[in-house]
């Protein structure tokens, strides 16, 4: 199959890759670019483990065609720490509140939280629950995660 | 009461930072040289006797 050129911004860096048109954004990130922080859980857009930010909005990269990211700004968990490697306040809050157990849902959960806080900097508990509704966690029971998002928003 | 070192305190998980930054390596993040791949081949014949 003919390859196509995709230009987009990944974690702040402009990027140009030649890819097969059927690749999902998740396959591009994990298999081609070896950014394995983005996880594949269900592969069908149900569990949210593959969540990345596309122009600031949380999307399921496992069902998102990579070519659709043309010209867009993609942020993965690898891009959340600052240039000095300092953790983002959401990441710190997840650690402090014990919102991580096996950690498989964590990258997606953190990015969904970031998208939420950008839209609503002081969310209510209900807004937080809605914000992470697309991310499944089988370990924590969600309570610590909700507390972490609340703490990250300064509440 | 005696002062405990760990009991009753919230101790951050040792691997929490790795996990929250996506650096933690899970089994399907692993790639080793010469790695083989397998796939399950299911029987097309249900309830067959050996």
N, CA and C atoms of all chains as a GROMACS GRO file, in nm:
protein
  615
    1UNK      N    1   0.083  -0.121   0.000
    1UNK     CA    2   0.000   0.000   0.000
    1UNK      C    3   0.087   0.126   0.000
    2UNK      N    4   0.042   0.227  -0.073
    2UNK     CA    5   0.120   0.351  -0.082
    2UNK      C    6   0.126   0.420   0.053
    3UNK      N    7   0.245   0.464   0.084
    3UNK     CA    8   0.260   0.537   0.211
    3UNK      C    9   0.222   0.684   0.192
    4UNK      N   10   0.181   0.742   0.302
    4UNK     CA   11   0.144   0.884   0.298
    4UNK      C   12   0.229   0.959   0.400
    5UNK      N   13   0.246   1.086   0.375
    5UNK     CA   14   0.324   1.168   0.467
    5UNK      C   15   0.230   1.235   0.568
    6UNK      N   16   0.269   1.224   0.693
    6UNK     CA   17   0.190   1.286   0.799
    6UNK      C   18   0.280   1.387   0.871
    7UNK      N   19   0.233   1.511   0.877
    7UNK     CA   20   0.306   1.613   0.953
    7UNK      C   21   0.220   1.657   1.070
    8UNK      N   22   0.276   1.651   1.187
    8UNK     CA   23   0.202   1.695   1.305
    8UNK      C   24   0.301   1.736   1.413
    9UNK      N   25   0.248   1.784   1.524
    9UNK     CA   26   0.334   1.824   1.635
    9UNK      C   27   0.316   1.722   1.746
   10UNK      N   28   0.427   1.659   1.785
   10UNK     CA   29   0.419   1.558   1.889
   10UNK      C   30   0.497   1.606   2.011
   11UNK      N   31   0.426   1.623   2.120
   11UNK     CA   32   0.487   1.669   2.245
   11UNK      C   33   0.574   1.793   2.222
   12UNK      N   34   0.524   1.883   2.139
   12UNK     CA   35   0.593   2.010   2.117
   12UNK      C   36   0.690   2.012   2.000
   13UNK      N   37   0.723   1.894   1.947
   13UNK     CA   38   0.818   1.890   1.836
   13UNK      C   39   0.748   1.861   1.704
   14UNK      N   40   0.776   1.944   1.601
   14UNK     CA   41   0.721   1.914   1.469
   14UNK      C   42   0.779   1.782   1.418
   15UNK      N   43   0.696   1.706   1.346
   15UNK     CA   44   0.733   1.568   1.314
   15UNK      C   45   0.677   1.535   1.179
   16UNK      N   46   0.756   1.465   1.100
   16UNK     CA   47   0.706   1.421   0.969
   16UNK      C   48   0.737   1.273   0.954
   17UNK      N   49   0.635   1.194   0.929
   17UNK     CA   50   0.656   1.049   0.915
   17UNK      C   51   0.584   0.996   0.792
   18UNK      N   52   0.644   0.892   0.733
   18UNK     CA   53   0.582   0.822   0.621
   18UNK      C   54   0.509   0.702   0.679
   19UNK      N   55   0.379   0.695   0.660
   19UNK     CA   56   0.306   0.584   0.721
   19UNK      C   57   0.205   0.521   0.625
   20UNK      N   58   0.170   0.397   0.654
   20UNK     CA   59   0.062   0.333   0.581
   20UNK      C   60  -0.067   0.402   0.624
   21UNK      N   61  -0.158   0.428   0.530
   21UNK     CA   62  -0.278   0.507   0.563
   21UNK      C   63  -0.371   0.442   0.664
   22UNK      N   64  -0.357   0.310   0.684
   22UNK     CA   65  -0.451   0.243   0.776
   22UNK      C   66  -0.406   0.247   0.922
   23UNK      N   67  -0.285   0.298   0.948
   23UNK     CA   68  -0.234   0.298   1.085
   23UNK      C   69  -0.322   0.381   1.178
   24UNK      N   70  -0.341   0.329   1.299
   24UNK     CA   71  -0.408   0.413   1.400
   24UNK      C   72  -0.301   0.499   1.466
   25UNK      N   73  -0.347   0.605   1.531
   25UNK     CA   74  -0.253   0.692   1.601
   25UNK      C   75  -0.178   0.613   1.708
   26UNK      N   76  -0.246   0.518   1.773
   26UNK     CA   77  -0.182   0.436   1.875
   26UNK      C   78  -0.069   0.351   1.816
   27UNK      N   79  -0.096   0.289   1.699
   27UNK     CA   80   0.009   0.208   1.635
   27UNK      C   81   0.129   0.294   1.597
   28UNK      N   82   0.100   0.414   1.548
   28UNK     CA   83   0.208   0.505   1.512
   28UNK      C   84   0.292   0.538   1.635
   29UNK      N   85   0.225   0.570   1.745
   29UNK     CA   86   0.297   0.611   1.866
   29UNK      C   87   0.377   0.495   1.926
   30UNK      N   88   0.311   0.382   1.944
   30UNK     CA   89   0.375   0.270   2.013
   30UNK      C   90   0.472   0.193   1.926
   31UNK      N   91   0.427   0.156   1.804
   31UNK     CA   92   0.506   0.065   1.722
   31UNK      C   93   0.613   0.136   1.639
   32UNK      N   94   0.575   0.252   1.583
   32UNK     CA   95   0.671   0.322   1.497
   32UNK      C   96   0.759   0.416   1.577
   33UNK      N   97   0.700   0.493   1.667
   33UNK     CA   98   0.778   0.595   1.739
   33UNK      C   99   0.826   0.544   1.875
   34UNK      N  100   0.786   0.423   1.910
   34UNK     CA  101   0.828   0.356   2.034
   34UNK      C  102   0.801   0.439   2.159
   35UNK      N  103   0.691   0.508   2.158
   35UNK     CA  104   0.645   0.578   2.278
   35UNK      C  105   0.544   0.487   2.347
   36UNK      N  106   0.594   0.401   2.435
   36UNK     CA  107   0.507   0.297   2.492
   36UNK      C  108   0.434   0.342   2.618
   37UNK      N  109   0.448   0.471   2.652
   37UNK     CA  110   0.372   0.521   2.767
   37UNK      C  111   0.222   0.518   2.741
   38UNK      N  112   0.183   0.533   2.615
   38UNK     CA  113   0.043   0.522   2.577
   38UNK      C  114   0.010   0.373   2.567
   39UNK      N  115  -0.092   0.330   2.642
   39UNK     CA  116  -0.119   0.186   2.652
   39UNK      C  117  -0.230   0.141   2.559
   40UNK      N  118  -0.225   0.014   2.521
   40UNK     CA  119  -0.338  -0.044   2.451
   40UNK      C  120  -0.408  -0.140   2.546
   41UNK      N  121  -0.534  -0.108   2.577
   41UNK     CA  122  -0.611  -0.198   2.663
   41UNK      C  123  -0.702  -0.280   2.575
   42UNK      N  124  -0.819  -0.225   2.544
   42UNK     CA  125  -0.919  -0.301   2.470
   42UNK      C  126  -0.899  -0.293   2.319
   43UNK      N  127  -0.840  -0.183   2.271
   43UNK     CA  128  -0.823  -0.165   2.126
   43UNK      C  129  -0.953  -0.131   2.054
   44UNK      N  130  -1.058  -0.098   2.129
   44UNK     CA  131  -1.187  -0.068   2.066
   44UNK      C  132  -1.250   0.060   2.120
   45UNK      N  133  -1.170   0.144   2.181
   45UNK     CA  134  -1.223   0.272   2.226
   45UNK      C  135  -1.313   0.265   2.349
   46UNK      N  136  -1.299   0.159   2.427
   46UNK     CA  137  -1.384   0.143   2.546
   46UNK      C  138  -1.314   0.179   2.677
   47UNK      N  139  -1.184   0.150   2.684
   47UNK     CA  140  -1.120   0.152   2.817
   47UNK      C  141  -1.040   0.278   2.846
   48UNK      N  142  -1.002   0.352   2.742
   48UNK     CA  143  -0.932   0.479   2.764
   48UNK      C  144  -0.784   0.468   2.797
   49UNK      N  145  -0.728   0.347   2.798
   49UNK     CA  146  -0.585   0.333   2.829
   49UNK      C  147  -0.499   0.404   2.725
   50UNK      N  148  -0.552   0.418   2.603
   50UNK     CA  149  -0.477   0.475   2.492
   50UNK      C  150  -0.500   0.625   2.477
   51UNK      N  151  -0.562   0.687   2.576
   51UNK     CA  152  -0.595   0.830   2.565
   51UNK      C  153  -0.472   0.917   2.540
   52UNK      N  154  -0.483   1.003   2.440
   52UNK     CA  155  -0.383   1.108   2.418
   52UNK      C  156  -0.460   1.238   2.397
   53UNK      N  157  -0.387   1.350   2.396
   53UNK     CA  158  -0.453   1.478   2.373
   53UNK      C  159  -0.431   1.520   2.228
   54UNK      N  160  -0.539   1.557   2.162
   54UNK     CA  161  -0.533   1.607   2.025
   54UNK      C  162  -0.588   1.750   2.030
   55UNK      N  163  -0.498   1.846   2.007
   55UNK     CA  164  -0.533   1.988   2.026
   55UNK      C  165  -0.602   2.008   2.161
   56UNK      N  166  -0.549   1.942   2.264
   56UNK     CA  167  -0.597   1.962   2.400
   56UNK      C  168  -0.714   1.876   2.441
   57UNK      N  169  -0.775   1.807   2.345
   57UNK     CA  170  -0.891   1.724   2.380
   57UNK      C  171  -0.851   1.577   2.390
   58UNK      N  172  -0.910   1.507   2.488
   58UNK     CA  173  -0.876   1.366   2.508
   58UNK      C  174  -0.943   1.280   2.401
   59UNK      N  175  -0.863   1.197   2.334
   59UNK     CA  176  -0.919   1.105   2.234
   59UNK      C  177  -0.864   0.963   2.258
   60UNK      N  178  -0.937   0.866   2.208
   60UNK     CA  179  -0.888   0.728   2.213
   60UNK      C  180  -0.802   0.703   2.090
   61UNK      N  181  -0.670   0.695   2.110
   61UNK     CA  182  -0.582   0.684   1.994
   61UNK      C  183  -0.593   0.550   1.923
   62UNK      N  184  -0.653   0.449   1.990
   62UNK     CA  185  -0.662   0.316   1.928
   62UNK      C  186  -0.764   0.310   1.816
   63UNK      N  187  -0.857   0.405   1.815
   63UNK     CA  188  -0.957   0.406   1.707
   63UNK      C  189  -0.947   0.536   1.626
   64UNK      N  190  -0.833   0.601   1.637
   64UNK     CA  191  -0.816   0.728   1.567
   64UNK      C  192  -0.715   0.710   1.454
   65UNK      N  193  -0.757   0.732   1.329
   65UNK     CA  194  -0.662   0.714   1.218
   65UNK      C  195  -0.548   0.816   1.229
   66UNK      N  196  -0.425   0.765   1.222
   66UNK     CA  197  -0.308   0.853   1.242
   66UNK      C  198  -0.311   0.972   1.146
   67UNK      N  199  -0.354   0.948   1.022
   67UNK     CA  200  -0.352   1.057   0.923
   67UNK      C  201  -0.443   1.173   0.960
   68UNK      N  202  -0.541   1.144   1.044
   68UNK     CA  203  -0.633   1.251   1.088
   68UNK      C  204  -0.563   1.351   1.181
   69UNK      N  205  -0.442   1.317   1.226
   69UNK     CA  206  -0.369   1.407   1.314
   69UNK      C  207  -0.292   1.512   1.233
   70UNK      N  208  -0.307   1.510   1.102
   70UNK     CA  209  -0.236   1.605   1.014
   70UNK      C  210  -0.251   1.750   1.065
   71UNK      N  211  -0.137   1.813   1.088
   71UNK     CA  212  -0.136   1.954   1.129
   71UNK      C  213  -0.178   1.978   1.273
   72UNK      N  214  -0.205   1.870   1.346
   72UNK     CA  215  -0.257   1.888   1.481
   72UNK      C  216  -0.148   1.872   1.586
   73UNK      N  217  -0.186   1.906   1.708
   73UNK     CA  218  -0.095   1.903   1.821
   73UNK      C  219  -0.128   1.781   1.907
   74UNK      N  220  -0.038   1.684   1.911
   74UNK     CA  221  -0.062   1.562   1.988
   74UNK      C  222   0.027   1.563   2.113
   75UNK      N  223  -0.035   1.536   2.226
   75UNK     CA  224   0.042   1.524   2.351
   75UNK      C  225   0.019   1.386   2.410
   76UNK      N  226   0.129   1.316   2.439
   76UNK     CA  227   0.120   1.186   2.505
   76UNK      C  228   0.174   1.204   2.647
   77UNK      N  229   0.168   1.097   2.724
   77UNK     CA  230   0.215   1.105   2.863
   77UNK      C  231   0.364   1.143   2.869
   78UNK      N  232   0.438   1.105   2.765
   78UNK     CA  233   0.582   1.138   2.762
   78UNK      C  234   0.604   1.290   2.752
   79UNK      N  235   0.500   1.361   2.704
   79UNK     CA  236   0.515   1.504   2.685
   79UNK      C  237   0.461   1.588   2.800
   80UNK      N  238   0.425   1.523   2.908
   80UNK     CA  239   0.360   1.598   3.016
   80UNK      C  240   0.459   1.657   3.116
   81UNK      N  241   0.573   1.592   3.132
   81UNK     CA  242   0.675   1.648   3.221
   81UNK      C  243   0.739   1.768   3.150
   82UNK      N  244   0.792   1.863   3.225
   82UNK     CA  245   0.853   1.979   3.159
   82UNK      C  246   0.994   1.943   3.109
   83UNK      N  247   1.063   2.041   3.048
   83UNK     CA  248   1.193   2.012   2.986
   83UNK      C  249   1.296   1.960   3.087
   84UNK      N  250   1.277   1.994   3.214
   84UNK     CA  251   1.372   1.947   3.315
   84UNK      C  252   1.330   1.812   3.374
   85UNK      N  253   1.222   1.755   3.321
   85UNK     CA  254   1.176   1.626   3.372
   85UNK      C  255   1.090   1.638   3.497
   86UNK      N  256   1.052   1.762   3.532
   86UNK     CA  257   0.965   1.778   3.649
   86UNK      C  258   0.824   1.730   3.618
   87UNK      N  259   0.764   1.664   3.716
   87UNK     CA  260   0.630   1.611   3.696
   87UNK      C  261   0.528   1.725   3.687
   88UNK      N  262   0.424   1.700   3.609
   88UNK     CA  263   0.309   1.790   3.600
   88UNK      C  264   0.233   1.781   3.733
   89UNK      N  265   0.168   1.890   3.777
   89UNK     CA  266   0.094   1.884   3.904
   89UNK      C  267  -0.008   1.769   3.911
   90UNK      N  268  -0.066   1.733   3.798
   90UNK     CA  269  -0.161   1.620   3.800
   90UNK      C  270  -0.086   1.491   3.833
   91UNK      N  271   0.031   1.476   3.775
   91UNK     CA  272   0.111   1.354   3.802
   91UNK      C  273   0.150   1.349   3.949
   92UNK      N  274   0.193   1.462   4.004
   92UNK     CA  275   0.230   1.466   4.146
   92UNK      C  276   0.110   1.428   4.233
   93UNK      N  277  -0.007   1.482   4.199
   93UNK     CA  278  -0.126   1.455   4.279
   93UNK      C  279  -0.163   1.306   4.274
   94UNK      N  280  -0.145   1.243   4.158
   94UNK     CA  281  -0.174   1.099   4.148
   94UNK      C  282  -0.084   1.020   4.242
   95UNK      N  283   0.043   1.059   4.251
   95UNK     CA  284   0.135   0.988   4.340
   95UNK      C  285   0.096   1.013   4.486
   96UNK      N  286   0.072   1.142   4.518
   96UNK     CA  287   0.043   1.176   4.657
   96UNK      C  288  -0.086   1.113   4.708
   97UNK      N  289  -0.186   1.104   4.623
   97UNK     CA  290  -0.316   1.052   4.667
   97UNK      C  291  -0.328   0.900   4.653
   98UNK      N  292  -0.221   0.835   4.612
   98UNK     CA  293  -0.226   0.690   4.597
   98UNK      C  294  -0.322   0.646   4.487
   99UNK      N  295  -0.328   0.728   4.380
   99UNK     CA  296  -0.423   0.702   4.272
   99UNK      C  297  -0.366   0.605   4.167
  100UNK      N  298  -0.256   0.540   4.201
  100UNK     CA  299  -0.191   0.448   4.108
  100UNK      C  300  -0.173   0.313   4.175
  101UNK      N  301  -0.220   0.208   4.109
  101UNK     CA  302  -0.183   0.075   4.160
  101UNK      C  303  -0.104   0.005   4.051
  102UNK      N  304  -0.170  -0.071   3.963
  102UNK     CA  305  -0.090  -0.135   3.858
  102UNK      C  306  -0.036  -0.032   3.760
  103UNK      N  307  -0.106   0.080   3.747
  103UNK     CA  308  -0.054   0.189   3.666
  103UNK      C  309  -0.088   0.183   3.519
  104UNK      N  310  -0.158   0.080   3.476
  104UNK     CA  311  -0.184   0.065   3.333
  104UNK      C  312  -0.280   0.172   3.280
  105UNK      N  313  -0.376   0.211   3.362
  105UNK     CA  314  -0.472   0.313   3.319
  105UNK      C  315  -0.418   0.454   3.342
  106UNK      N  316  -0.308   0.465   3.417
  106UNK     CA  317  -0.263   0.595   3.466
  106UNK      C  318  -0.231   0.698   3.357
  107UNK      N  319  -0.152   0.662   3.254
  107UNK     CA  320  -0.124   0.764   3.151
  107UNK      C  321  -0.252   0.821   3.090
  108UNK      N  322  -0.346   0.734   3.056
  108UNK     CA  323  -0.472   0.779   2.997
  108UNK      C  324  -0.554   0.861   3.096
  109UNK      N  325  -0.554   0.816   3.220
  109UNK     CA  326  -0.630   0.883   3.324
  109UNK      C  327  -0.574   1.024   3.345
  110UNK      N  328  -0.442   1.036   3.351
  110UNK     CA  329  -0.377   1.166   3.373
  110UNK      C  330  -0.409   1.261   3.257
  111UNK      N  331  -0.407   1.210   3.134
  111UNK     CA  332  -0.433   1.297   3.019
  111UNK      C  333  -0.580   1.337   3.012
  112UNK      N  334  -0.671   1.247   3.048
  112UNK     CA  335  -0.812   1.286   3.055
  112UNK      C  336  -0.831   1.395   3.160
  113UNK      N  337  -0.761   1.380   3.272
  113UNK     CA  338  -0.769   1.480   3.378
  113UNK      C  339  -0.717   1.614   3.327
  114UNK      N  340  -0.610   1.610   3.248
  114UNK     CA  341  -0.553   1.736   3.196
  114UNK      C  342  -0.653   1.805   3.103
  115UNK      N  343  -0.715   1.726   3.016
  115UNK     CA  344  -0.813   1.784   2.924
  115UNK      C  345  -0.928   1.845   3.004
  116UNK      N  346  -0.969   1.776   3.109
  116UNK     CA  347  -1.079   1.826   3.193
  116UNK      C  348  -1.041   1.958   3.260
  117UNK      N  349  -0.921   1.962   3.320
  117UNK     CA  350  -0.882   2.081   3.397
  117UNK      C  351  -0.857   2.200   3.306
  118UNK      N  352  -0.823   2.172   3.180
  118UNK     CA  353  -0.807   2.285   3.089
  118UNK      C  354  -0.942   2.345   3.054
  119UNK      N  355  -1.043   2.261   3.049
  119UNK     CA  356  -1.176   2.309   3.016
  119UNK      C  357  -1.245   2.368   3.139
  120UNK      N  358  -1.221   2.304   3.251
  120UNK     CA  359  -1.287   2.343   3.375
  120UNK      C  360  -1.186   2.338   3.490
  121UNK      N  361  -1.117   2.450   3.516
  121UNK     CA  362  -1.005   2.449   3.612
  121UNK      C  363  -1.045   2.411   3.755
  122UNK      N  364  -1.170   2.435   3.793
  122UNK     CA  365  -1.214   2.397   3.929
  122UNK      C  366  -1.337   2.307   3.917
  123UNK      N  367  -1.320   2.186   3.873
  123UNK     CA  368  -1.436   2.102   3.847
  123UNK      C  369  -1.502   2.053   3.975
  124UNK      N  370  -1.633   2.032   3.967
  124UNK     CA  371  -1.704   1.968   4.077
  124UNK      C  372  -1.672   1.819   4.071
  125UNK      N  373  -1.709   1.746   4.179
  125UNK     CA  374  -1.681   1.602   4.178
  125UNK      C  375  -1.753   1.534   4.062
  126UNK      N  376  -1.875   1.583   4.034
  126UNK     CA  377  -1.948   1.523   3.923
  126UNK      C  378  -1.878   1.546   3.789
  127UNK      N  379  -1.825   1.668   3.773
  127UNK     CA  380  -1.750   1.697   3.649
  127UNK      C  381  -1.625   1.609   3.639
  128UNK      N  382  -1.561   1.585   3.753
  128UNK     CA  383  -1.443   1.499   3.752
  128UNK      C  384  -1.483   1.358   3.712
  129UNK      N  385  -1.591   1.308   3.772
  129UNK     CA  386  -1.638   1.173   3.737
  129UNK      C  387  -1.670   1.163   3.588
  130UNK      N  388  -1.735   1.268   3.534
  130UNK     CA  389  -1.764   1.269   3.391
  130UNK      C  390  -1.637   1.276   3.308
  131UNK      N  391  -1.541   1.357   3.357
  131UNK     CA  392  -1.416   1.376   3.283
  131UNK      C  393  -1.337   1.248   3.266
  132UNK      N  394  -1.346   1.159   3.364
  132UNK     CA  395  -1.269   1.034   3.355
  132UNK      C  396  -1.361   0.914   3.325
  133UNK      N  397  -1.483   0.945   3.282
  133UNK     CA  398  -1.580   0.838   3.256
  133UNK      C  399  -1.534   0.744   3.145
  134UNK      N  400  -1.449   0.794   3.056
  134UNK     CA  401  -1.402   0.708   2.946
  134UNK      C  402  -1.278   0.630   2.978
  135UNK      N  403  -1.234   0.634   3.105
  135UNK     CA  404  -1.113   0.563   3.143
  135UNK      C  405  -1.144   0.459   3.250
  136UNK      N  406  -1.120   0.334   3.219
  136UNK     CA  407  -1.146   0.228   3.316
  136UNK      C  408  -1.022   0.203   3.402
  137UNK      N  409  -1.046   0.186   3.532
  137UNK     CA  410  -0.940   0.148   3.624
  137UNK      C  411  -0.992   0.029   3.701
  138UNK      N  412  -0.919  -0.082   3.698
  138UNK     CA  413  -0.966  -0.202   3.769
  138UNK      C  414  -0.905  -0.215   3.908
  139UNK      N  415  -0.813  -0.125   3.946
  139UNK     CA  416  -0.749  -0.140   4.076
  139UNK      C  417  -0.804  -0.047   4.183
  140UNK      N  418  -0.809   0.082   4.153
  140UNK     CA  419  -0.822   0.179   4.262
  140UNK      C  420  -0.964   0.204   4.310
  141UNK      N  421  -1.062   0.168   4.230
  141UNK     CA  422  -1.199   0.201   4.268
  141UNK      C  423  -1.233   0.346   4.244
  142UNK      N  424  -1.145   0.418   4.176
  142UNK     CA  425  -1.167   0.556   4.129
  142UNK      C  426  -1.159   0.664   4.236
  143UNK      N  427  -1.185   0.628   4.361
  143UNK     CA  428  -1.194   0.733   4.464
  143UNK      C  429  -1.064   0.812   4.474
  144UNK      N  430  -0.952   0.742   4.482
  144UNK     CA  431  -0.823   0.812   4.493
  144UNK      C  432  -0.794   0.894   4.369
  145UNK      N  433  -0.840   0.844   4.255
  145UNK     CA  434  -0.817   0.919   4.130
  145UNK      C  435  -0.895   1.049   4.133
  146UNK      N  436  -1.020   1.041   4.177
  146UNK     CA  437  -1.103   1.162   4.187
  146UNK      C  438  -1.039   1.261   4.286
  147UNK      N  439  -0.990   1.206   4.398
  147UNK     CA  440  -0.922   1.293   4.496
  147UNK      C  441  -0.798   1.359   4.437
  148UNK      N  442  -0.727   1.282   4.355
  148UNK     CA  443  -0.605   1.336   4.293
  148UNK      C  444  -0.638   1.450   4.196
  149UNK      N  445  -0.742   1.431   4.116
  149UNK     CA  446  -0.779   1.536   4.020
  149UNK      C  447  -0.825   1.661   4.095
  150UNK      N  448  -0.900   1.637   4.201
  150UNK     CA  449  -0.946   1.748   4.284
  150UNK      C  450  -0.826   1.824   4.342
  151UNK      N  451  -0.730   1.749   4.395
  151UNK     CA  452  -0.610   1.811   4.454
  151UNK      C  453  -0.531   1.887   4.347
  152UNK      N  454  -0.522   1.829   4.228
  152UNK     CA  455  -0.445   1.894   4.121
  152UNK      C  456  -0.509   2.026   4.079
  153UNK      N  457  -0.640   2.038   4.102
  153UNK     CA  458  -0.709   2.161   4.065
  153UNK      C  459  -0.704   2.263   4.179
  154UNK      N  460  -0.632   2.227   4.284
  154UNK     CA  461  -0.614   2.319   4.396
  154UNK      C  462  -0.733   2.322   4.491
  155UNK      N  463  -0.815   2.219   4.487
  155UNK     CA  464  -0.932   2.215   4.576
  155UNK      C  465  -0.909   2.120   4.694
  156UNK      N  466   0.256   0.634   7.278
  156UNK     CA  467   0.262   0.528   7.178
  156UNK      C  468   0.397   0.533   7.105
  157UNK      N  469   0.443   0.415   7.074
  157UNK     CA  470   0.570   0.408   7.004
  157UNK      C  471   0.561   0.469   6.865
  158UNK      N  472   0.665   0.536   6.824
  158UNK     CA  473   0.666   0.599   6.690
  158UNK      C  474   0.706   0.494   6.585
  159UNK      N  475   0.615   0.469   6.493
  159UNK     CA  476   0.647   0.373   6.387
  159UNK      C  477   0.708   0.443   6.267
  160UNK      N  478   0.784   0.368   6.190
  160UNK     CA  479   0.849   0.427   6.072
  160UNK      C  480   0.750   0.432   5.955
  161UNK      N  481   0.676   0.323   5.935
  161UNK     CA  482   0.589   0.314   5.818
  161UNK      C  483   0.441   0.302   5.851
  162UNK      N  484   0.411   0.232   5.961
  162UNK     CA  485   0.271   0.205   5.992
  162UNK      C  486   0.195   0.335   6.016
  163UNK      N  487   0.077   0.345   5.956
  163UNK     CA  488  -0.006   0.462   5.976
  163UNK      C  489   0.033   0.580   5.890
  164UNK      N  490   0.131   0.559   5.801
  164UNK     CA  491   0.172   0.670   5.714
  164UNK      C  492   0.143   0.633   5.568
  165UNK      N  493   0.120   0.737   5.489
  165UNK     CA  494   0.099   0.715   5.346
  165UNK      C  495   0.236   0.716   5.278
  166UNK      N  496   0.282   0.599   5.237
  166UNK     CA  497   0.414   0.587   5.176
  166UNK      C  498   0.395   0.584   5.024
  167UNK      N  499   0.455   0.679   4.952
  167UNK     CA  500   0.440   0.675   4.806
  167UNK      C  501   0.497   0.545   4.750
  168UNK      N  502   0.429   0.489   4.652
  168UNK     CA  503   0.476   0.365   4.591
  168UNK      C  504   0.611   0.387   4.524
  169UNK      N  505   0.697   0.286   4.536
  169UNK     CA  506   0.832   0.299   4.480
  169UNK      C  507   0.830   0.326   4.331
  170UNK      N  508   0.733   0.264   4.262
  170UNK     CA  509   0.734   0.275   4.115
  170UNK      C  510   0.629   0.374   4.064
  171UNK      N  511   0.574   0.456   4.156
  171UNK     CA  512   0.466   0.546   4.116
  171UNK      C  513   0.512   0.646   4.009
  172UNK      N  514   0.634   0.699   4.025
  172UNK     CA  515   0.680   0.800   3.930
  172UNK      C  516   0.698   0.739   3.790
  173UNK      N  517   0.756   0.619   3.786
  173UNK     CA  518   0.770   0.549   3.657
  173UNK      C  519   0.634   0.531   3.590
  174UNK      N  520   0.536   0.494   3.671
  174UNK     CA  521   0.405   0.464   3.614
  174UNK      C  522   0.334   0.590   3.568
  175UNK      N  523   0.348   0.698   3.643
  175UNK     CA  524   0.274   0.820   3.612
  175UNK      C  525   0.337   0.896   3.495
  176UNK      N  526   0.461   0.860   3.459
  176UNK     CA  527   0.525   0.925   3.346
  176UNK      C  528   0.524   0.837   3.221
  177UNK      N  529   0.468   0.716   3.233
  177UNK     CA  530   0.464   0.625   3.118
  177UNK      C  531   0.596   0.554   3.094
  178UNK      N  532   0.690   0.567   3.187
  178UNK     CA  533   0.821   0.502   3.166
  178UNK      C  534   0.821   0.356   3.209
  179UNK      N  535   0.724   0.318   3.293
  179UNK     CA  536   0.718   0.180   3.339
  179UNK      C  537   0.699   0.087   3.219
  180UNK      N  538   0.777  -0.020   3.216
  180UNK     CA  539   0.770  -0.113   3.104
  180UNK      C  540   0.680  -0.232   3.141
  181UNK      N  541   0.572  -0.246   3.067
  181UNK     CA  542   0.481  -0.360   3.085
  181UNK      C  543   0.517  -0.464   2.980
  182UNK      N  544   0.458  -0.581   2.994
  182UNK     CA  545   0.503  -0.693   2.912
  182UNK      C  546   0.490  -0.663   2.763
  183UNK      N  547   0.382  -0.595   2.720
  183UNK     CA  548   0.374  -0.572   2.575
  183UNK      C  549   0.441  -0.441   2.532
  184UNK      N  550   0.518  -0.381   2.622
  184UNK     CA  551   0.604  -0.270   2.582
  184UNK      C  552   0.745  -0.322   2.552
  185UNK      N  553   0.767  -0.449   2.584
  185UNK     CA  554   0.900  -0.508   2.569
  185UNK      C  555   0.930  -0.545   2.426
  186UNK      N  556   1.054  -0.515   2.385
  186UNK     CA  557   1.101  -0.563   2.255
  186UNK      C  558   1.241  -0.615   2.279
  187UNK      N  559   1.266  -0.740   2.243
  187UNK     CA  560   1.401  -0.793   2.258
  187UNK      C  561   1.446  -0.844   2.121
  188UNK      N  562   1.578  -0.846   2.096
  188UNK     CA  563   1.625  -0.890   1.965
  188UNK      C  564   1.580  -1.033   1.936
  189UNK      N  565   1.532  -1.057   1.817
  189UNK     CA  566   1.492  -1.192   1.776
  189UNK      C  567   1.363  -1.238   1.841
  190UNK      N  568   1.286  -1.144   1.894
  190UNK     CA  569   1.163  -1.183   1.965
  190UNK      C  570   1.065  -1.252   1.871
  191UNK      N  571   1.005  -1.359   1.920
  191UNK     CA  572   0.906  -1.432   1.841
  191UNK      C  573   0.767  -1.386   1.880
  192UNK      N  574   0.675  -1.394   1.787
  192UNK     CA  575   0.536  -1.357   1.815
  192UNK      C  576   0.448  -1.479   1.800
  193UNK      N  577   0.351  -1.492   1.886
  193UNK     CA  578   0.258  -1.603   1.878
  193UNK      C  579   0.116  -1.554   1.868
  194UNK      N  580   0.031  -1.636   1.814
  194UNK     CA  581  -0.110  -1.602   1.809
  194UNK      C  582  -0.190  -1.729   1.837
  195UNK      N  583  -0.301  -1.716   1.903
  195UNK     CA  584  -0.379  -1.834   1.938
  195UNK      C  585  -0.462  -1.877   1.817
  196UNK      N  586  -0.450  -2.005   1.782
  196UNK     CA  587  -0.532  -2.058   1.673
  196UNK      C  588  -0.643  -2.141   1.737
  197UNK      N  589  -0.763  -2.093   1.726
  197UNK     CA  590  -0.877  -2.163   1.787
  197UNK      C  591  -0.928  -2.272   1.695
  198UNK      N  592  -0.977  -2.379   1.755
  198UNK     CA  593  -1.033  -2.487   1.676
  198UNK      C  594  -1.162  -2.442   1.608
  199UNK      N  595  -1.176  -2.476   1.481
  199UNK     CA  596  -1.302  -2.442   1.414
  199UNK      C  597  -1.411  -2.545   1.443
  200UNK      N  598  -1.378  -2.650   1.521
  200UNK     CA  599  -1.472  -2.759   1.547
  200UNK      C  600  -1.511  -2.763   1.694
  201UNK      N  601  -1.624  -2.703   1.732
  201UNK     CA  602  -1.662  -2.703   1.873
  201UNK      C  603  -1.702  -2.842   1.923
  202UNK      N  604  -1.678  -2.871   2.051
  202UNK     CA  605  -1.724  -2.991   2.118
  202UNK      C  606  -1.676  -3.121   2.054
  203UNK      N  607  -1.559  -3.117   1.992
  203UNK     CA  608  -1.509  -3.240   1.929
  203UNK      C  609  -1.444  -3.330   2.032
  204UNK      N  610  -1.452  -3.463   2.009
  204UNK     CA  611  -1.384  -3.558   2.096
  204UNK      C  612  -1.244  -3.581   2.042
  205UNK      N  613  -1.151  -3.613   2.135
  205UNK     CA  614  -1.013  -3.637   2.091
  205UNK      C  615  -1.004  -3.768   2.015
   0.00000   0.00000   0.00000
